[in-house]
């Protein structure tokens, strides 16, 4: 595929950054735009998909030998000095 000519409307901030990059790199507008498009597109291709987050449920309940029947006793046990 040969060169493709197109019209692109740039946001003001991008236009300013491209002009600064053109001056500092000593490159033309075309070279600068192509360089940064390549950078962005290659970076996107190189991104690894995020690993799937899996929640593994665990059985919950009162500690062994305890029950929810007497909440005050359970709270006393949890607040005891030995538990701290």
C-alpha positions as CSV (number, residue, x, y, z in Angstrom):
1,X,0.0,0.0,0.0
2,X,1.4,3.4,-0.9
3,X,1.1,6.7,0.8
4,X,-2.3,7.7,1.9
5,X,-3.3,11.3,2.1
6,X,-6.0,12.2,4.6
7,X,-7.3,15.2,6.6
8,X,-7.1,14.9,10.4
9,X,-8.4,17.4,12.9
10,X,-6.1,17.6,15.9
11,X,-7.0,18.8,19.3
12,X,-5.1,22.0,20.3
13,X,-3.0,20.3,22.9
14,X,-1.8,17.6,20.4
15,X,-1.0,20.2,17.8
16,X,1.2,22.0,20.3
17,X,3.0,18.8,21.3
18,X,3.5,17.7,17.7
19,X,5.0,21.1,16.8
20,X,7.3,21.0,19.8
21,X,8.4,17.5,18.9
22,X,9.0,18.5,15.3
23,X,11.3,21.3,16.4
24,X,13.2,19.3,18.9
25,X,13.7,16.2,16.6
26,X,14.2,18.3,13.4
27,X,11.6,16.2,11.6
28,X,8.7,17.1,9.3
29,X,5.1,17.0,10.4
30,X,4.5,13.9,8.4
31,X,7.5,12.1,10.0
32,X,6.5,13.1,13.5
33,X,2.9,12.0,13.1
34,X,3.9,8.7,11.6
35,X,6.4,8.0,14.3
36,X,3.9,8.7,17.1
37,X,1.1,6.7,15.4
38,X,3.5,3.8,15.1
39,X,4.5,4.1,18.7
40,X,0.9,4.2,19.9
41,X,-0.3,1.3,17.7
42,X,2.7,-0.9,18.5
43,X,2.3,-0.2,22.2
44,X,-1.3,-1.2,22.1
45,X,-0.4,-4.5,20.3
46,X,2.2,-5.2,22.9
47,X,-0.2,-4.9,25.8
48,X,-0.9,-8.1,27.5
49,X,-4.6,-8.8,28.3
50,X,-5.3,-8.6,32.0
51,X,-5.6,-11.8,33.8
52,X,-9.0,-12.7,34.9
53,X,-9.7,-11.9,38.5
54,X,-11.3,-14.9,40.3
55,X,-12.9,-14.7,43.6
56,X,-12.6,-18.0,45.5
57,X,-15.2,-18.1,48.3
58,X,-14.2,-19.6,51.6
59,X,-16.7,-20.9,54.1
60,X,-17.3,-18.4,56.9
61,X,-18.7,-18.8,60.3
62,X,-17.9,-18.5,63.9
63,X,-14.6,-19.9,65.2
64,X,-14.7,-23.6,66.2
65,X,-16.5,-24.1,69.5
66,X,-18.3,-20.7,69.2
67,X,-21.7,-19.9,67.8
68,X,-23.8,-16.8,66.9
69,X,-26.4,-17.8,69.4
70,X,-24.8,-15.7,72.2
71,X,-23.3,-12.7,70.5
72,X,-22.2,-11.1,73.7
73,X,-20.1,-14.2,74.6
74,X,-18.6,-14.2,71.1
75,X,-17.7,-10.5,71.4
76,X,-16.2,-11.0,74.9
77,X,-14.1,-13.9,73.4
78,X,-13.0,-11.7,70.5
79,X,-12.1,-8.8,72.7
80,X,-10.2,-10.9,75.3
81,X,-6.5,-10.0,75.9
82,X,-5.4,-13.4,74.6
83,X,-7.0,-12.6,71.2
84,X,-5.1,-9.3,70.8
